[in-house]
């Protein structure tokens, strides 16, 4: 297992969220509520103004046999 983590302040976390193609865009009815919820979550979980997103990656490998 490969471990990785990203640490963000609120603006970095917001940027990470908004860089995802599947999030509502400005002007969408759910855009502002999404950002308000992100702020609420950040306020609940930040430590010294930062949150960490932890990733675990499992790698599987094998040999391909000729078809």
Phi, psi and omega in degrees: 000135177255128179256146178210153176214148174240135180247132185228145161274181185299315182297323177293319178295317177299316178298320178297316178297312185289344178281351179280131186293342185265002180274151177301145180265162177308138182098337177288145182302333183263000183296305182295316176299325178297314180293324177296319178292322176299316178298317179299314180296314179300315180298327181285328191244353184291149174237116182055038175081015180220151171235154178243136171254121184259135179239139170239130180241127175256132181248129176245138179219160179189178180259131176277133179269148177301139184280000000 
